[in-house]
Amino acid sequence: MLDQTKAPIIQTLKSLTQKSHAPFYAPGHKQGKGIPQPLNDLLGKKVFLADLPELPELDNLFAPESVIKEAQELAAETFGALQTKFLVNGSTTGIIAGIIATCGNGDKIILPRNIHQSVVSGLIISGAIPIFIHPEYDSDWDIALSITPESIAQTLAKHPDAKAVMVIYPTYHGVCGDIAAIAQEVHKYNIPLLVDEAHGPHFAFHPELPTPALVGGADLTVQSIHKVLGAMTQASMLHLGSKRIDSYRLSQALQMLQSSSPNYLLLASLDAARQQMALFGQELMSQTLELARDARNRISQLPNFSVFDKEIRSLTNSPGNSDLLTNNEGKKLPFSIKGRRNNGMGYKTSSNYRYPVDDGVLYPEDRRNNSLLPSASCPLPFPINSGFVALDQTRLTVKVSDIDLSGYEADEILHQKLGVTCELPSFKSLAFIISLGNTKADIDQLIDALVNLAEQNCRNKFNQLTDFKTEIDDYLIDSSIPFSPRDAFFAQKDYLPIEKSLGCISAELICPYPPGIPVLMPGEIITQQHLKILEQVRALGGIITGCSDPTLKTIKVCRY
């Protein structure tokens, strides 16, 4: 066990800020003495004292030997990884590096269609060929769920030469698929499971939260520590969970993608966020979950508002009664837990979580969160839909369509007039992140704002979406990619009027942001469904990024 009270990067920066010397090195502001006055007025000089370069005492991010190495080892123990790497260019860097480390030009990678735009960048840079699986879909809420173990098994059977599988866990709305069953299917082919866990770094710190991806068997996972924990924006971590990933190739990829002058304020924030969670993680998550429960309960009682949630069923039998447990309808679960508590495997405890170990090595098939093992007093939830086995209760999604508003309209009113800002507006709902930084006053303000929102007499655009369900369903079915994203990106291009682009191959990555999930990506055939969705997003006030023509009157297509 390492000393989790330590924060080596923080401690070293603090020491250096107190050292009197003449700085003849970058950055040019020389510890704040040359900072422009408006920036000094905003932030004060103290923060710039710690804005230092790679001095000998501060180690090297790409060849760590001292404080960064120690900080990363502390993080690996805290989050349950074999190895952890700090990211200062955001989770985008880790996602792209994971693809480069596992796939080369022409190699296949299996992934969900609702990927983040960073994955498309990884496909373009690596030259990998995407084999898309459409996730399960909740049409009532217009929310994509997870891809299922069954769909992955079927796709791997058709593409046994795939080099990797990537999944989103959790989604933007907190939906979690069956990560353990997915890992089992992927590992049958001895290929790695890569996980975009940007919104799940808090899972390791409370038993009421979903299973962390590493515990479920992920070989590589990328977490945005800044999104729900206490790090600064752009500060993320990449965790390795097995030796299926070539660590040296991964390090090379990260060195190509990350700045050669990493920001030590971001590195320090990762160090501090890890220390905070290692020492107080369960307490902080308990407080966060209590706030989320309060919000869910109160919003559920408001007329014309619905809260996205998940119904679960419980097992009727306790562990050890059979090799495979069954649910209350007699259906067998896809994993065995007989003897798991007394099979000679201990549980290593690090701060606020436990995970199985055997001689210090983590094995994917044994990485099931101990809190999820059933008992007579705490039965294991049984998934009704293998594309939705758990929900992060700290992610609050509220349907606003029943008050005749789109999510985009509701978001604008809340933000501009009522002092509440959500994380993600969509056609029918708003998604709110409740994290360790929120307070009861925030929840009170949210409830008051929703009540006020329902009472306002607002112009209704939502009637434009009467056929939206059909459009989305058709869109999810059709995703033809005759060109690889890389070939499409580098192909010669033409500009066409948007109405004349149908049937052409997109040369652009076009997506509403947030969440940054592409509607069109390079290599896809442009369909009426794509254009309809983009038109609806714009009509309802959504922001669309990636298009060379921001008016969307023209679109860039591949010349072939």
Secondary structure, DSSP 8 states (H G I E B T S, - for coil): ---TT--HHHHHHHHHHT------SSSTTTTTTT--HHHHHHH-SHHHHT-----GGG--TTS--SHHHHHHHHHHHHHT-SEEEEESS-HHHHHHHHHHHH--TT-EEEEETT--HHHHHHHHHH--EEEEE---EETTTTEE----HHHHHHHHHH-TT--EEEEESS-TT-EE--HHHHHHHHHTTT--EEEE-TT-TTGGG-TTS---HHHHT-SEEEE-HHHHSSS-TT-EEEEE-SSSS-HHHHHHHHHHHS-SS--HHHHHHHHHHHHHHHHHHHHHHHHHHHHHHHHHHHHHTSTT-EE-----EEBSS-TTSSSEEEBTTS-EEEEE-TTGGGSS-EEEEETTEEEEEBTTB--GGG---GGGS--SSS--EE-SBTTBSEE-TTEEEEE-GGGT--HHHHHHHHHHHSS---SEE-SSEEEEE--TT--HHHHHHHHHHHHHHHHS-----GGGGTTHHHHHHHHHH----SS-HHHHHHS-EEEEEGGG-TTSBB-S-BEETTT---SB-TT-B--HHHHHHHHHHHHTT--EES-SSTT-SEEEEE--
